[in-house]
Amino acid sequence: MVNWGYRLARLQGKYNRWRYYQKMQSEQDFPIPEKREIGASIYALSCERDLPEQVASIRSFLAYVGTPQQFVVISDGSYTPQSGALLQAIHPCVKVIDLQHFAKPDLPKLVYRYAELNPMGKKLATLLSLPPDEVALYVDSDILFFPAAQNLVTLIEDDGAVAYYLPDETQALDNRLIQSDTEVEKPINGGFVIFKERLDWSVAMQRFLALNADPNYFSEQTMLHLTLHYNRAIALNSTQYIMDRSDEFIYQDCYAGNSIALRHYVSPIRHKFWCNWQYLV
């Protein structure tokens, strides 16, 4: 039997994405509601392919959370000058920088090799290069913010944790880096993290450097998972900070609404990102 609801949702998402792309490319006024200034910098690694998602993600953050000290888009090297200019035109806080200029020059050689082999290696290089002396949020380009994201300001300003992370619904780990059954508990999704203090990456890095084969797609998330738990990071409320694919094959988005802060629209549910037109600012 044909799943018409799922097919319709994918078609609607594709069409809405095209509409949004046309809108953001136009010269028409495209205002963002003014919000408070917040004491944090935002970092996002993305690529030319995901330009519409990156624009919508930035604008939703500015509309529902506030204006950060800076919103730094780290290009994987594929953004064109025109796309970079479009991103920076969103707001004066937005800056675009190429990863080769952002990544620290003294990272382990295996990290650079991983970045050459796999896009997740680029993400690891990004995370390891975040400034250690500021409150920083890492945000994937396929995360959309919603009205309850204003609660993020409290988490940014409090002193209650070294870091906050987005809980994952499943384990997506490189088991070569895992040494006990307890280490797979409370899986972390690397799409959204609030870094409040400098983290100790030594445990995860030691295991990473001891790999006897190339890192794989899940090596980066596993290193982040180990590091955040080693540093006693706190899980975000999974009813407001959503990483869930249970509604993948139905028409409606079962989580979007005024009561949630964000949702991570990973590839299988990316079309639902664009089915929330009323929240796209």
N, C-alpha and C positions, 0 to 999 in steps of 0.2 A: 504494500500500500504506500502511495506517495505521501510524504509528510509535507502537506501544503503550507502549514504554518511556518515550518522551518525554512522552506524555500522562499516564502513571501518575506520573512524577516531578513533573509540574506539579500533579496532583491531591493527591499526598502533601504537596508543599510548601504548598499552600493549606490543607490540613487541619491540618498542624503549626503553621502560622502562627496559625490560629484557636485551637488548643490553647494556644499560648504566650500569646496575647493574653488568654485566659480566666485562665490561671495568673497573669499579672502583674497582673491586675485584682483578684484575690482577696485576702482578708485573711490567707491562710495564710503561714506562715513561708517565706521565699524566700531562704535564706542564700547568701553568696558566700564561698568559701574565702579565708582571709586570706593576703596576699602582702606582699612587702617594699614599702617606700615608695620612690618613684623621683623623681629631681630634674628633673621636667619637668611642663609643663601641657599638657593635651589640649584641642583645640578641634574642634567638629563643627557644621556648619551643617545643619539638618534642618527637617522640617515635620511637621504633624499626621498626614498620610498615612503617614509612615514611622515612626510611634511604636514599633511592635513591633520593627522593625529597630534603631532607636536604642537601645532598652532592651537588646536582646540584644547589641549591639555593645559598649555600655558594660560590661555584666556580664562579657563574655568578656575584655575588656581587664583588668578588675580581677582576674579569676580567673587568667589566664594570664601577665600581665605584672606587675602590681602596682598600688599606690595612688599616683596622681599627686598633685602639689601641688594641682591642681584639674582637674576635667573639665568644661569649659564647653560647654554646648549652646546654640548661637546659633539662636534661632527665626527663621524667615523671616517671622514675623508671624502664622502660622496656628495655633500651639500654643494650646490652651485653658488656662485656669488649672488645671484638673483634671489635664491631661496634664503641665503643668510641675511640679505638685506630685508626681505619680507619678515623674517622672524624678529629682527632687531627693531623693525618699525612697529611691532605690537605695543611696546612700552619701553621707556628709557632704561628700565632695569634689565632688559633682555640683552645678553651678549652671546655671540657665537664664536667659538674657538675650535680649531682643529685638534683632534686628539694628540697628534704628534707634538703640538705645542703645549698641551695641557699635562700630558703624562710626565711624571717625574723622571729625570734622566738616570737615577740611581736604583731603579727597580731591578729585581733579579732577572737575569737573561731569559729564564724560562717564561716569565710573564710576557716579555716582548715576543717570544716565539709563539706563545699561546695566542697573542693578539694577531699574529700573522696567520695562524691556522684557523681561528674560530672567532666569530663575532663576540662570543662570551669572554674571550680573552681581552678584547677591547674594553669590555665592561669591567673586568677585574682591574685592568690598568687604570681605569677611571676611578674606581672605588679606592684603590691604594694611593691615588694622587689627590684625594680631597684634602683641602687644608685642615690641619688638625686643631687649629686654634679658634674655630668658629662653630656655631650651630649650623649644621648642614643637612639638607634633605636631599636624598637621591630619589628621583622620580622617573620611571620609564615613560616613554612617550605615549603608551596606550593606557594610561591611567586618566580617568575623567573624574573631576571633583564635583561634588554636589553641595547643596546648601549647608548641611551639617558639618562641612569641612571647616567652618569657623571655629569649631572646637579644637582644631589643630593649634591655634594660637596658645591655648593653655598648656598643651604638651611642649610646645617650643619654649615657653617661658618658665616652666617649672624646673625644679632641681631633683626630680624623683627618680631619674634613670640615666644610665650611661647612653642608652639608645632604645628606640622603639622599633618594632618590626611588624611586617604584615604576615599573619599566619597563612600557611598554605594548606590546601585541602588534601594534598597527597604528598608523598615523598618523591622528590626528583633530585636524586643525589648520585654522586660518583662514589660508589661503594669502596673504591680503592683508598679513599681518604678517611673512611670510617673504621674505627677500631673497637667499638663495642655496640651492643644492641641499644643501650640507653642513648647513644649519640644520634640515633635516627628519630628520636621522639621530638615532638613539637616542631614539625617542619616549617622552615622559613621561606617565604617568597621574596626574592631579591628585587622585586619591582618597586618597592617603596620602603625606605628606611629613614628614620630620624636619628642622625648622629649628634649626640649632645657633648660627648667628650672623646678624647683620643682613645682608640681601641688598640688592644694588643692582638696582633695578627700572628704571633710567633708560632702558636701550636699548629694552626692551619697551614702556614707557610712552610714549616718544617716538613710536614707530610707531603705538601705539594711538590717541593723540591726533591723529595725522595722517590717520586713516581719513576717507574722504570719503563714507561711508555708515554706517549703524548697525552696531554690533558684532553678531556672531552667536553661536550656541550654542558654537562652538569658540574664540571669541576669548580667553576666560579661560584655557583650558588651553594655548593657544598662548603667551600671555604668561608663564605659569608655566614652560612648556617652555623658552622663550628665556632667562628669568631664571635658572633653575637651571643651565642649561648655561653661561651667561655667567659665573656665579659658581663654576663648576667643582664642582658637586654630584656626588655619587657614586651610582651605581645600586645598589639593593639586589639581593641574590641572587635571581634570578628562579625558582629552584627552591624557595625558601622563602617568598618574597613574591609571591603569585600574582595575575597579571592575565591570564587566558587563558580563551577561550570555546570551545576545541576540543571539549569534551565537552557542548556545548549540547544536542544532539539525541539523547543517549543517557540511560539511566536513572540510572546511577551518577555520583557526583561523583568524578572521577579524580584529584583533588588533595588533598581533605580528609584529614587524618590527623595523628598526633602529630608528624610530622617537619616540618610547615610552620608558619610564623609567622602568616600571615594570607592571606585571599583576598578580593579585591574582587568582590562579586557584583553586577555591573552589571545593568541592567534585563533583558536577554534571558536571563540565567541566575539571576535573583533567586530563583526557586523552589528552586534548589539550596542557597541560604542556609538554608532551612528543612528540608532533607532530611538535615541533620547533627544530629539530635536529641541524640545522645550528647555533643556538644560545646556544646550550649546550656545555660548554667548559670543 
